[in-house]
Each structure stands twice: as structure tokens, then as C-alpha cells.
Amino acid sequence: MNDSIRTQVVLLHSNDVHSRLENAAKIAGYISEERRTHGSDSVLVIDCGDHIDRMRVETEGSDGLVNVALLNQAGYEAVTLGNNEGLTYSVQVLEDLYRNHAAFPVICSNMKEASTGELPGWLLPHAVIEKNGLSIGLIGVTTAYTDFYSLLGWEATDPMEAVREQAVLLREQVQVVVVLSHLGIKFDMEMAESIDGIDLIIGAHTHHLLEEPIVIGGTTICAAGKFGEYIGRVEIGMDELTRRPVFRASVAPTAAFEEHPEATRIISEFLETGRQRLNEVVAVLDEPLPSSTDRESPLCNLLAAGLRRWTDAEIGLVNTGQLLGGLAQGEVTAGQLHALCPSPINPCKVSIEGKYLREALEQSLLQEYIDKPIKGYGFRGHVLGNIAVDGMRIVYDSKRPDYEKLRTVLVNGKPLDDHRLYLVGMIDMFTFKAGYESLANGRSTDFYLPEFIRDLIAVQLQDSAYIADCRRRRWHNLSVDAMPAHL
């Protein structure tokens, strides 16, 4: 923006905070200082989704209330939905959260109730905000995970068409049109290229940090990375000759910011209530259930069996890196399950050919896969780990060459047929081609929402037969073990 053009509004934006609550508290401190410097009428604050992440005790223990309380305290004036809000909570929880507790409008133009084909009453397609003589139109839009959202009662429509429709409605009413986009950088650039009437896109979802904005035609694109490590800042002015908005955009790292004292108090309060809620005892174990990422272990087997049982499949299968620890003897609480399995990952049932299962099993014997770091796809662990199974018996020889280690694979007592379709209970992460990529080659997939895989562990822990069976070995190494008689 030309220095001779007067700044009328400072727009502050966050995205993909993912319940890094201390960073949210630092952002709140920064927002407070900006309002003190420029005046509340000259500062507009927005969030572009995924502020909520259920990996955090305060969030899990309050159904997201801590996040809304922090957004309220910081004085956010509009937010849009990210997939971590929309896909990890039911419509009913979201309605209570935003209708009864939020002091800000939630805007998202491409999310409708499947039963009515309309936006619910607590969700707006756009908002118009007046700031220091500027009329600013805000359009919200989120990634359309259609198959997943339909299971929760949503109809996720084409986000590009939704933005195009809202831009036409707003263009003649406001001086500045801003899109709060939880679509990702690729779609943001496509939006700027293909949709007229958008002045500014504030991006999210792909965790991209734009230290300098991208300008495509008459549209400026900004984004502030992830986890609240940065806050975005856009100064908005009007060119007196063209009467078009002009922008000066930057991002500020939050590491050196001071936490807002009230935000810190909110976090502390919800930590205590969250711990109390998650202290509910879900089971009592007579013996510990260990877990390991690089070898067969009882708790991972229990999860594989849970996936098979929940989806009514022939085989259960999961990567052992989903679990961050085992369970000790004695009481098991909801908080312990949350701590060892924080990922918001759902079960699914896949129809898949045996050859793809065989490929994944071979890969799971290779250290490069066991130690492979995984980022995204809902995964909150560290490494992929190997594969835990149920409904299978596997004999292998660790001394043989890679991809030739498997000697015998039985599925419920019968040899694995490379050309047969098997019904496999697994995790949705695999369908995104994450980790063991051959498992994404299913012919059909049924997803199960809103259950997380930690919920399946809780169910399994209620059944002593499954607890006993999880100690039975599924994998046998010929280089170490004698050949099992039943194989």
C-alpha cells in the first residue's frame, strides 16, 4: 500500500490455532494492544477456522467452550468453520457452542443442514461490518468433505459456487469484500483467478504462512501459518482516485508476546474443569496393556479388534503409531484414553483386494515405514509404526529380502487371496493415502462418525474376552520363533 494512502482499518487474522491455547492467549494480548493503539472502531479481528482441536484437555473436557471463551475474551468479530470444528463435533454440540456461548457471528456459506437444505439459524453466509467509515463484507467458506459431513447431517456444497454467489450479493453493498477461506492455498489462488469481486482472501487449512501476500489480479491473498505461531495483520485503506481498497499485509511472530492475563485465567479454569470431567473411570484392568510402535503389543491388537468389531468386518487393521502409550493395571480414565490416543481419527470399513493388504503388511516390516513421521490427516502421533491386525495370522522371516518377508498370511484361517475383496475395518487416515498408501486402493468405503478410535478402545475395555484375546500373538517371525503348529 502506498504510504500516502491513509490506513482506515487494521484487520487482524488467525487460523489453524488447533487449541494451542497459550498462543491464543498471546494473540489476545496483541489484539488488546492494537485496539489500544488504533481504537476499537479501526480494528477488525477474524479467525479462519480450526481454532478448536480436541487433542487438548481443556478443549476435550469442555466440548470447545474454552476456545469460544478465548475468542470472546479477545473480541473476535467473525469466525468461520474449519474441519476440526465441523467434523469432530455433532451439529447439536456446535449449535449449543455457537448459539448459546459465542459473542461473534459464525459465517460459512457452503454448509447446510441436510434435512432442510438451509443454513442453521446460528450460521450466516456472510456478515457486513462497519469500521471507521469502511463497509466490509465477510464471506465464510470451508472445505467440502462431502462424504464425512453427510454422516453428521450436513450438506457441504461447492465452496467456489458459494463464494461466487455471496460476492455478487455483497459487491454493490460494501466497499471491501473479504473471504474467510478454510480451503487451502491452491483453492485460494483458484478463487482469486476465477471469481470477480473479491478484494482480499484470508486463508487457512493447509497451514501456509505468507510473510508477503500473493496478489492475483485485483485480489490479495494472506495467511498466518499454523498453531498461533503468527498473527496476520492487514492495513486497509482506500485509493482516492480509483475508490478501490488497497492493502499493506504482514505477519507477526507471537513467540515474544505476553499472554493476556484474562486469557491465561480462562485456560487455567478450563484445565481444572476439563481434568475433572475426563477423570471418569471407564474400565478397571487386572493387568497392564502395553503398547509399542515397533513391535506387536496387546493394546494395539485391542484397537485393531475394536475396528473389526465396530465395522463388522473380516479384518481389523491399524498403525501402531496411533497410540502414544499403554495402560497400567488398575483404573482407566477417559483422560488417559485421550492422552494416549488424541487423534481425531474415525473408523471406516473398506472393501479392498488382498494384494494391497499384502503390500502394506510387507511394508510394515520395514524400518523406514515404522519410523516414518506423519503430519496432518488428523494424526496427532509421531511416527507411523507397524501394523496391528485382527482376523489375521502372519508368518514372516525377518532375514529375507524386503518385500519377500511374508511366508504365510491367513485370514480367518484361510490363505490371503491377492485377487479377492476383503472387508477391512481400518482408520480414515489410510483412505487419504497417508502412511501405508496401498490401503487407499479400496473399491468402496463406509465412514463412521462421530466416533473416534479412542471411543472404540473404551468399548473394547468393557469386554474381558477381547482383553484376554489381545494378548494372543498375530505375527510370528521364523527367524526367532518356532513355526506355530496351527499354521
C-alpha positions in Angstrom: 0.0 0.0 0.0 1.3 3.4 -0.9 2.4 5.3 2.2 0.4 8.3 1.2 -2.8 6.4 1.5 -4.4 6.6 4.9 -5.0 3.4 6.9 -8.6 3.3 7.9 -8.9 -0.3 9.3 -6.4 -2.8 10.7 -7.6 -6.3 10.1 -6.0 -8.9 12.4 -6.4 -12.6 11.4 -5.6 -16.0 12.9 -6.1 -19.5 11.5 -5.4 -23.1 12.4 -4.6 -22.4 16.0 -5.5 -26.1 16.8 -6.0 -25.4 20.5 -2.5 -24.1 21.1 -4.2 -22.1 23.9 -1.1 -20.3 25.2 -0.5 -18.9 21.7 -4.2 -17.9 21.6 -3.6 -16.0 24.9 -0.6 -14.2 23.3 -2.6 -13.3 20.3 -5.3 -11.9 22.7 -2.6 -9.7 24.2 -1.5 -8.4 20.8 -5.1 -7.7 19.8 -5.6 -5.7 23.0 -2.5 -3.6 22.2 -3.7 -2.9 18.7 -7.1 -1.8 19.9 -5.4 0.5 22.5 -3.2 2.0 19.7 -5.7 2.4 16.9 -9.1 2.4 18.7 -11.7 -0.4 18.6 -13.5 1.2 15.7 -10.4 0.9 13.5 -9.5 -2.8 14.3 -11.3 -5.8 12.9 -10.4 -9.3 14.2 -11.3 -12.6 12.5 -10.4 -16.3 12.6 -10.5 -18.7 9.6 -11.2 -22.0 11.4 -9.6 -24.9 13.2 -9.2 -22.8 16.3 -10.6 -26.0 18.1 -8.6 -29.2 18.4 -9.8 -32.0 20.7 -6.2 -33.1 21.4 -6.1 -30.5 24.2 -7.5 -31.4 27.6 -9.2 -28.0 28.1 -11.0 -28.4 24.7 -11.9 -32.1 25.1 -13.1 -31.5 28.6 -15.4 -28.6 27.6 -16.6 -29.5 24.1 -14.8 -26.5 22.8 -16.1 -24.0 25.3 -12.6 -22.9 26.2 -11.9 -21.9 22.6 -15.1 -19.9 22.3 -14.3 -18.2 25.7 -10.9 -17.2 24.4 -12.3 -15.9 21.2 -14.9 -13.9 23.1 -12.3 -12.5 25.5 -10.1 -11.4 22.7 -13.0 -9.7 21.0 -13.1 -11.6 17.7 -15.8 -10.2 15.4 -16.3 -13.1 13.0 -15.1 -16.7 12.5 -15.6 -19.4 10.0 -15.7 -23.2 10.5 -12.7 -25.4 9.9 -12.9 -29.1 9.5 -11.7 -29.6 13.1 -14.9 -27.8 14.3 -17.3 -29.2 11.7 -16.1 -32.8 11.6 -15.2 -33.6 15.3 -18.5 -32.3 16.8 -22.1 -33.1 16.2 -24.4 -30.4 14.8 -26.1 -30.3 18.2 -22.8 -29.6 20.0 -21.9 -26.9 17.5 -25.3 -25.3 17.8 -25.0 -25.1 21.6 -21.4 -23.8 21.4 -22.1 -21.0 18.9 -25.7 -20.1 19.5 -25.5 -20.0 23.3 -21.9 -19.1 24.1 -20.3 -17.2 21.2 -20.3 -13.4 21.2 -19.4 -13.3 17.5 -21.1 -14.4 14.3 -20.1 -17.6 12.7 -20.1 -17.3 8.9 -19.9 -20.2 6.4 -21.8 -20.1 3.2 -21.4 -23.7 2.0 -22.6 -25.7 5.0 -26.3 -26.5 5.1 -28.5 -28.8 7.1 -29.2 -31.9 5.1 -32.7 -32.2 6.4 -33.7 -28.6 5.3 -31.2 -27.6 2.6 -30.7 -24.4 4.6 -28.1 -22.9 6.8 -28.9 -23.4 10.5 -30.0 -20.3 12.4 -26.7 -19.9 14.1 -24.7 -19.9 10.9 -24.6 -17.0 8.4 -23.5 -17.0 4.8 -21.9 -13.6 5.2 -21.6 -10.6 7.5 -21.3 -6.9 6.9 -19.2 -4.9 9.5 -18.8 -1.2 9.5 -15.4 0.0 10.7 -14.1 3.6 10.7 -16.2 4.7 7.7 -15.5 1.5 5.8 -18.2 -1.1 5.0 -16.6 -4.5 4.9 -18.3 -7.7 3.7 -17.1 -11.0 5.1 -17.8 -14.3 3.3 -17.0 -17.6 5.1 -16.3 -20.9 3.3 -14.9 -24.3 4.3 -13.5 -27.4 2.7 -16.4 -29.6 1.5 -15.6 -33.1 2.9 -18.9 -34.2 1.5 -18.9 -37.9 2.5 -17.9 -37.2 6.0 -20.2 -34.2 6.6 -23.2 -36.1 5.2 -22.8 -38.7 8.1 -23.2 -35.8 10.6 -26.3 -34.3 9.0 -24.6 -31.7 6.9 -24.8 -30.9 3.2 -21.4 -29.4 2.2 -21.8 -27.6 -1.1 -19.3 -26.4 -3.7 -17.3 -23.7 -1.9 -16.4 -21.8 -5.1 -20.0 -21.5 -6.2 -21.0 -20.4 -2.7 -18.3 -17.6 -2.7 -19.3 -16.5 -6.2 -22.9 -16.2 -5.2 -22.1 -14.2 -2.0 -19.6 -12.0 -3.8 -22.4 -10.9 -6.2 -24.7 -10.2 -3.3 -22.2 -8.1 -1.4 -20.3 -6.3 -4.1 -22.8 -3.5 -4.5 -23.4 -3.2 -0.8 -19.9 -2.8 0.6 -16.5 -1.2 -0.1 -14.4 -4.2 0.7 -15.1 -7.9 0.1 -13.1 -10.3 2.3 -13.3 -14.1 2.1 -12.5 -16.1 5.2 -11.3 -19.3 3.5 -10.7 -22.6 5.1 -9.9 -24.2 1.7 -6.1 -24.1 1.4 -3.7 -22.2 -0.7 -4.4 -24.0 -4.0 -8.1 -23.2 -3.9 -7.5 -19.6 -2.7 -5.4 -19.0 -5.7 -8.0 -20.6 -8.0 -10.7 -18.4 -6.3 -8.7 -15.2 -6.9 -8.2 -16.2 -10.6 -11.8 -17.2 -11.3 -14.2 -15.2 -9.2 -14.7 -11.5 -9.7 -15.4 -9.1 -6.9 -13.1 -10.4 -4.2 -10.7 -7.9 -2.7 -9.0 -9.9 0.0 -8.7 -13.6 0.8 -7.6 -14.7 4.3 -6.5 -18.3 4.0 -6.3 -21.4 6.2 -6.4 -25.2 6.2 -3.1 -26.0 4.6 -1.1 -24.2 7.3 0.6 -22.0 4.8 2.5 -18.9 6.0 2.5 -15.9 3.7 5.1 -13.5 5.0 4.4 -11.5 1.8 0.9 -11.5 0.3 0.1 -13.1 -3.0 -1.6 -10.7 -5.5 -3.6 -12.2 -8.3 -5.4 -9.6 -10.5 -7.3 -7.4 -8.1 -7.2 -9.9 -5.2 -4.8 -10.0 -2.3 -4.2 -13.4 -0.5 -2.9 -13.6 3.0 -2.4 -16.4 5.6 -0.8 -16.7 9.0 0.6 -20.3 9.1 -0.4 -22.6 12.0 -0.8 -23.1 15.7 -1.0 -19.4 16.5 2.7 -19.0 15.9 1.9 -15.9 13.9 -0.9 -13.4 13.7 -1.7 -11.8 10.4 -2.1 -8.0 10.0 -3.6 -6.2 7.1 -3.9 -2.4 6.9 -6.8 -1.4 4.7 -7.2 2.0 3.0 -9.0 3.4 0.0 -7.4 4.8 -3.1 -9.0 8.2 -3.6 -8.6 8.0 -7.4 -10.0 4.5 -8.1 -12.1 4.2 -4.9 -10.8 0.7 -4.6 -9.3 -0.8 -1.4 -5.6 -1.1 -1.1 -3.7 -3.3 1.4 -0.5 -3.5 3.3 -0.1 -7.0 4.7 2.3 -8.7 7.1 2.6 -11.4 9.8 3.9 -11.0 13.3 5.5 -13.9 15.2 3.8 -14.5 18.6 6.7 -16.1 20.5 7.7 -12.9 22.2 4.2 -11.7 23.0 2.9 -11.6 26.6 -0.2 -13.7 27.3 -3.3 -11.6 28.1 -3.9 -12.2 31.9 -7.6 -12.8 31.5 -7.0 -15.4 28.7 -4.4 -17.1 30.9 -7.1 -17.3 33.7 -9.6 -18.8 31.3 -7.2 -21.5 30.2 -6.4 -22.4 33.9 -10.0 -22.6 34.8 -10.9 -24.9 31.9 -7.9 -27.0 32.6 -9.2 -27.8 36.1 -12.8 -28.5 34.9 -11.5 -30.5 31.9 -9.4 -32.7 34.2 -12.4 -33.3 36.4 -14.6 -34.3 33.5 -12.0 -36.6 32.0 -11.3 -38.2 35.3 -14.3 -40.5 34.7 -13.3 -44.2 35.1 -14.2 -46.2 32.0 -12.6 -49.5 33.0 -10.5 -51.3 35.6 -7.7 -53.6 34.4 -6.4 -56.6 36.2 -3.1 -56.5 34.2 -1.4 -53.7 32.2 -1.9 -53.4 28.5 1.4 -52.3 26.9 1.7 -50.5 23.6 4.6 -50.3 21.2 5.1 -48.6 17.8 7.8 -51.1 16.5 6.5 -54.5 17.7 3.3 -56.3 18.3 1.6 -55.3 21.6 -1.7 -56.0 23.4 -3.3 -52.5 23.3 -2.6 -52.1 19.6 -4.2 -55.5 19.0 -7.2 -54.5 21.1 -7.7 -51.4 18.9 -7.4 -53.5 15.7 -10.0 -55.8 17.1 -12.2 -52.9 18.0 -12.1 -51.6 14.4 -13.1 -55.0 13.1 -15.9 -55.4 15.7 -17.2 -51.8 15.2 -17.4 -52.0 11.5 -18.5 -55.7 11.3 -15.5 -56.5 9.0 -13.5 -59.6 8.3 -10.2 -57.9 9.3 -9.2 -55.1 11.7 -6.1 -53.1 10.9 -4.4 -50.0 12.3 -1.0 -48.5 12.5 0.6 -48.8 16.0 1.8 -45.1 15.9 -1.8 -44.1 16.7 -1.2 -45.0 20.4 1.2 -42.8 22.4 1.4 -45.2 25.3 0.0 -48.2 27.1 -2.4 -48.7 30.1 -1.3 -49.6 33.5 -3.0 -52.0 35.9 -6.0 -50.5 37.7 -8.4 -47.8 36.8 -8.5 -46.4 33.3 -10.0 -42.9 32.9 -11.3 -41.1 29.8 -8.4 -38.7 30.3 -5.9 -41.5 30.0 -7.5 -42.7 26.7 -7.5 -39.1 25.4 -3.8 -38.7 26.3 -2.7 -41.9 24.6 -4.9 -41.6 21.6 -5.5 -37.8 21.0 -6.0 -38.0 17.2 -9.5 -37.1 15.9 -9.5 -40.1 13.6 -12.6 -42.1 12.7 -13.2 -45.7 11.9 -14.1 -46.8 8.4 -14.8 -50.1 6.5 -13.1 -50.6 3.2 -13.6 -53.2 0.5 -10.1 -53.9 -0.8 -8.2 -56.5 -2.8 -5.8 -58.8 -0.9 -2.8 -57.7 -2.9 -3.0 -54.3 -1.4 -3.2 -55.7 2.1 -0.1 -57.9 1.4 1.8 -54.9 0.2 1.0 -52.9 3.4 2.0 -55.9 5.6 5.3 -56.2 3.8 6.0 -52.5 4.3 5.1 -52.7 8.0 8.2 -55.0 8.4 10.5 -52.3 7.1 12.1 -49.8 9.5 11.7 -46.9 7.0 7.9 -47.3 7.4 7.9 -48.0 11.1 9.9 -44.8 11.8 8.2 -42.7 9.1 7.0 -39.3 10.5 3.4 -38.5 9.6 1.9 -35.0 9.6 -1.7 -34.0 9.1 -4.7 -36.2 8.2 -5.9 -35.8 11.8 -2.8 -37.7 13.1 -1.6 -36.5 16.5 1.2 -39.1 17.0 4.8 -39.0 15.9 5.6 -41.9 13.6 3.6 -44.4 11.5 4.6 -47.5 13.4 3.9 -51.0 12.1 0.5 -52.7 11.6 -1.6 -54.3 14.3 -4.2 -56.7 12.9 -7.2 -58.8 14.0 -8.7 -61.7 12.0 -5.2 -62.5 10.5 -2.3 -64.7 11.3 1.0 -63.8 9.8 4.2 -65.8 9.5 7.3 -63.9 8.2 11.1 -64.2 8.0 12.9 -61.0 9.0 16.1 -62.2 7.4 14.6 -62.5 3.9 14.8 -59.5 1.4 12.5 -56.6 1.6 9.0 -57.3 0.1 9.7 -61.0 0.3 9.5 -61.5 4.1 5.9 -62.8 4.3 5.7 -66.6 4.2 2.1 -67.3 5.3 -0.9 -64.9 5.7 -4.2 -66.4 6.9 -7.5 -64.5 7.0 -9.7 -66.2 9.5 -7.9 -69.5 8.8 -7.8 -69.2 5.0 -4.8 -68.1 2.9 -4.9 -64.5 1.8 -6.1 -64.3 -1.8 -4.5 -61.4 -3.7 -7.5 -61.1 -6.0 -10.3 -61.4 -3.5 -12.1 -58.4 -2.0 -11.9 -58.2 1.8 -13.9 -56.1 4.2 -11.4 -54.4 6.4 -12.1 -52.2 9.5 -9.4 -49.5 9.5 -8.9 -45.8 10.0 -9.9 -43.0 7.8 -6.3 -41.7 7.6 -5.4 -44.6 5.3 -8.0 -43.6 2.8 -6.2 -40.3 2.3 -3.1 -42.2 1.1 -1.2 -41.4 4.3 1.3 -43.9 5.7 0.6 -47.3 4.1 -0.5 -45.9 0.8 -1.7 -49.2 -0.8 -4.6 -49.2 1.7 -6.1 -46.2 -0.1 -7.0 -48.5 -3.0 -10.3 -49.6 -1.7 -13.2 -50.2 -4.0 -15.7 -48.7 -1.6 -15.6 -47.1 1.8 -18.0 -46.6 4.7 -17.1 -44.0 7.3 -18.2 -44.0 10.9 -18.8 -40.6 12.5 -18.7 -39.0 15.1 -16.8 -41.9 16.8 -13.1 -41.6 17.3 -10.8 -44.6 17.6 -10.3 -43.9 21.3 -14.0 -44.4 21.7 -13.6 -47.9 20.3 -10.9 -48.7 22.8 -13.3 -47.7 25.6 -15.8 -50.1 24.3 -13.3 -52.9 24.0 -12.2 -52.4 27.6 -15.7 -53.4 28.7 -15.3 -56.9 27.4 -13.0 -59.3 29.2 -12.9 -61.7 26.3 -11.4 -59.1 24.0 -8.9 -58.0 26.7 -7.8 -61.6 27.0 -7.6 -62.2 23.3 -5.5 -59.0 22.6 -2.5 -60.8 24.2 -2.6 -63.5 21.6 0.1 -63.0 19.0 -0.8 -62.4 15.4 2.7 -62.1 14.0 5.3 -64.9 14.1 9.0 -64.4 12.9 10.6 -67.6 11.6 14.0 -66.2 12.4 13.1 -66.1 16.1 10.1 -68.3 16.7 9.4 -72.0 16.0 6.7 -72.5 13.4 3.3 -72.4 15.2 1.6 -75.7 14.9 -1.8 -74.2 13.9 -0.1 -72.5 10.9 
